[in-house]
Amino acid sequence: MLDALPALVGYWDRELRNRMANAASIKFFGKSPNEMRGMHIRDLLEDEIYRQVLPYVEGALAGRPQQFDGELRTATGELRYMQSSYVPDMFEGEVRGIFVLVTDVTERRRIEEEVTRSRTRLAEAERIARIGSWEWDIPSNRLTCSDGLFAIYGITAEDFDGHYEPSNTQYIHPDDRAQVEQEMEHAVETGTPVDIEYRIIRPDGRVRRLHSRAELTADAAGNPLRLTGTAQDVTELRAAAEALHQTASDLGRRAAELHGPGHSNGPDLGKQLSARQLEILELIAEGLSNAEIAERLYLTESTVKWHVRKILRALGVSNRAQAVARYLSSVS
C-alpha cells in the first residue's frame, strides 16, 4: 500500500537511521532498498537542507508533530518543493522514532506564485488606470472588492465587512445614493447591465466621480447568481471635459458677439458660407456633434451632415478640425 503512494513515506528511529522507505522515496533519492536501510538522515540530505530540517527533526524527537515546507534535491539534482510532516512514534510516553510523509507540491507552489504575480500585476494596472473591480455574490450577499477599488474609495479591506447592503452606502454622495441603489436593483431584477456615473465622498472629505459598469450572471433557471463589475475614477477626465466644453462655449459666445451689430465674420467666411452653414460651423467650434447640432437647430441629423460636407468643400478643408481652425482664425 505504501509503495502505491506517490508521496515519500519513511520511518526513522531515534538515532535518525532509516528503518523503512517506500518505493517513491527510493526512486526520489536514487537509492536501493539496501542502501536506504540503516542510512543516517544526514547522509541522505545535503548539508544545507539537513541544517534546515534539523529543527523539525528535533521537535519530532521531542514528541511534537511537525509540518513545514521546504526544498529537497532529487537524485538527478533537481530541487523540488516539498510539504513534509514528521509524526512522533510514541510508546509509553517515549519517542521511538519518526514517521515521515513528504508530498511534492512543486506544481502547486508554481501555480500559487503565478497567481500572486498576476494579482500584483493586476493591482499595479488598476493603480495606474485608477480602476477597481468588484463581485457581488447575490445568494450569500458577499461583496468582494479589489485593492484598486479600496484605493479609489480611500479605505482598506479592514474598513469593509464584505457584505452588500443597499442602506450601507455611506461613501456614496447623498444626492446619488438613490440612483445607484435603483440601478443595482434593476440589474438584478432584469439582467440589464449597469452603466452609471456617481460621486463618492472619501473619508478624507474629497469628492470623486466614478464610472461603474457591471454584468449579471444567472443560472439556467434565470436566478441571479452574481454581479461583476468595475469602477473607474474619472474625476480628472470629467473635469478636463468640462473645462474643454467651457472653453468651446466661451469661443462660441465670443463668435456670437463678433457676428452681432458692428461686426463681420471676416471677408472669407461671409462670402463662402451661407448664414445657416456659418451657424452650424459656430456650433462645431463649440464642440457639438452632428446629433447635438441637429437638436439645437431643430434639424435632422442628415441635414446637418449635408451642411457639414458643404462647409468642408467651401472652405477647401478635409475635416472638422481644419474647418474650426479656419473659423477661429477669422474671428480672432
N, C-alpha and C positions, 0 to 999 in steps of 0.2 A: 504493500500500500504506500509506504513512504517513497519507494523508488518510482512510483507512478506520479508523484507530485512534481510540478515544475519548480517549486521553491526548494531552497537549500535547507536540509534538515540534518542536525547532528547532535551528538551528546559528548560533553567534555567533562572529565572528572575534576576533583578538587585540585589536582596538580596541573590542570589545564591540558591534559592529554586526551586526544580523541579516542572515543570508545565505539562510536557509530557514526557513519556518514552515508546518506542516501545517494542514489545514482546521480542526481543533479549536482550535489556537492562535489562528487568525484570528478564529474565532467568539467565543472566550473574551474576547479583548481588544477586540473590536468594530472591528477594523481591516481595511482592504482589503489584498490581497497587495502592492500597490504601496506602501501606507503602511508596512507592516511591513518591507519590504526596505530595508536600509540604516539602519533606526532604531536609535539607541543604546538599550541596555537601561535606562539611567537615565531616558530619555524615555518608556519604556513603563510603568515602575513608579512608583508614588507614592513620595515621598521616604522615608517611614518604612520601607516594605517594601524599598526599594532599599538602605537602610542595613543592614537585617537580612540580606539575601542577599549583600552585598558581600564579607564574609569568605570565603564559599564560592566566589564567583566568583574571587577572588584565589587561593584554594587550587587551583582547577582550572587557572588560568593558570600556576600553579607546577608543574603536572604531577601533581597529586594528585586522584584521583577523590573526589567529594563526594556525600554523601547526607544529606538533612535534611528535616524537616517544618516547614511554616510556612504563613502565610496569603497568599492572593492575592485581589485585588479584580477582579471581572468588569466588563465594560463597563457593566452596569446598576447597579454599585455594591455588589453582594453580595460579602461576604467568604466565600471558600471555603477549606477546609483542604486543603493540597496536600502530596504527598510528591514531592520533587524529587531528581533525580540529574543531576550535572554530570560528564561524562566528557571528559577532555582529548583533543584530536585531535593525536596525536604524529606528527612526521615528522622522521626523522634526529635524534632527540633534542630537537627543538624543538616547542613547543606552537603549533599554527597556529590553533586555535580550540577551541570547547567544544560538544560535543553535549549537548543539554538534553532530558531526559524528565521531564515533570511529570504526576502522576496525582492526580485528585481523590479524596481519601479522607474527605470531609466526613461521609458517612453512616457509614462505618466508625468514625470517631472519635466520632460521636454515640452509636453503639451501645456503644463501649468506655467512654465516660463514664457512660452509663446503667448498665452492668454494674458499674462502680466505685461509683456511688451506691447501687445495690442491695446490693452487698456491704457497704458502710458501714452501710446501714440494718439489714441482717441482723445484722451484728456488734453493733450497738447494742441490737437487740431481744434477741439472745442474752445480752448482758451484763445487761440488766435482768431477764430471766426466769431467769438462771443456767442456761442451757441451751446445749448444743453439739451439733453434728451430725457424722456420720462416714459414710464409704462404703468398704467393703472390696471391691476388685476381685479376685475369687477367682482367676481364671486367672493373673493377673500377681502376685497376692499384694500388691498395693499398697493401703495404707490411707491415705485422705485425711481429715484432720480440720479442722474449722473453728477459727477463732481463739477462739470461745467455749468449745470443748472444751479447748483448750490452757489457757485461763484457769482452767477448773474444776480441771484437774489441777495447776495451778501450774507449768507448764513452757512452753517456747517451741517453735516449729517446729524450731529447730536442735537441740533435745534429742531429737528423734524421727527415726528413719531411714526412716519411711514404709512399713514392712513390718509385716504381722501375723504374729506368731509366738506359738503357744499358750504356749510357755515364757517368752516375754518379757512378763511381766505383773508387773513389779516394783512398779508403782504400785498394784496391786490388793491389798487386805488378804489376808494369807496364808490366813485362815480362809475366804475367799470365792473364791479362785482356781479351785478345782476346779469349783465350781458355775458360774462364768462360762464356763470352757472347755467344760463339758458342754453348756450352753445354746447356745453358738455352734456346736458340732459337731452338735447335734441339729437346729438350724435349717438348716444346710447339707444334712444328710442327708435331712430330711423336709419342708423348706419351712415348718415351724411358725414362726410369728412369735416373736420374742424379747420377753419382758416380764419383767424381772428387777430386783431391787434388790441392790446390793452396796456395799461400802465400799472407798474408796481411801485411800492414805497419800501425801500430798503431800510434795515434797522438804523443806518446812519442818516436817514432822512432824505436821501437822494431819490428822486423820481426817475424811473427808467421806463422806456417804451419797448414792449416785446411784441414780436410777431410769432404766433404759435400755429402749428399745423399738426393734425393727428388723424389717424385712421383707425377704424374699429375692426376687430377680428371677432367673428361669431362662429358657433359650432354649426353642425349640419342642420340642426333644427332652427337655426336663426337666433339662438340665445346669445347675448353679448358675453364675450369672454374677457377681452382686454382692449384698452385704448392706448395706442402707442403714438408718441408724438415728439416734436422738437419745439424749442422756443429760442428765438434769436433776439439778442439785444440790438434793436435798430434805432436807438436813441439818436446817435450821431448822424446816421443815414437820413432819418426823417428831418432832423434839424437842418442838414445841408439841403435837402429837397425844398424845405420851406423857405430857406434863405434864397435859393435859386428862383423859386416862384415869386418871392417878394421883389427880387431884382428885376425879373421879367415884367412884373406889374408896374414897377416904377418906370421902366423904359416905355411901357405902353402908355402910361399917363403922360410922360414927357412927350411922346409922339403925338398924343391927342392934343396937347397944348400947342405943339408946333403946327398942327394942322388946323388950329382954330383961326378966328379972325386975325388977320395981320400976319399970318404965317403961311408958308407954302411947303409942299413936300419935296422941294428940290426940282430942278428942271428935268431930271431924267425920269423919276418915278411918276410925276404928274402927267408926263406925256406918254409913258409906256404902259401904264396900268389904268384900268377903269376904277371908278370910285369903289365898287364892290370888291375888286381884286386888291386894291390898296387896303381896304378894311380887313380883308382876310389875312393879308401879309402882316398887318399890325398884330393880329391875334396869334399868328405863327411866332412872331417875335416875342410874345408873352409866354411862349412855351406850350400853347394849347395844341392838342391833337386834332385831327380832322373831325372826329366824332364830337369833341368838345366845341369846336368852332361851329359845327352844324347846329348843335343845341343852342349856342349863344345867339346865332343869327337866324334861327328858325328855318334852316335849310336842310335838305337831305345830305347825307354824307357823300353820296356820289356827286352831287352838285359841287360840294366843296373840293372834292378830288379833281373835278374838271377845272375849277378855277385855279387850283394849285398848279396843274400842268400848264395852264395858260400863263401863269405868273412866271414859272421857270423858263418857259420858252421866250417870253417877252424880255426877260432880264438877261437871257443868254447864260444861265447857270444850270448846273446839273442836279442840285439838291437843295433841300430846305435851308440848310445851314448857310450855304452861299447866298441864298436869297435874303436871309436875315441879315447877313453881313452887309449886303448892298443897301438894305433898308436902313440899318443903323448908321451907316456912313452918310446917308442922305439927310438924316435928321440931326446929326451931330454938329 
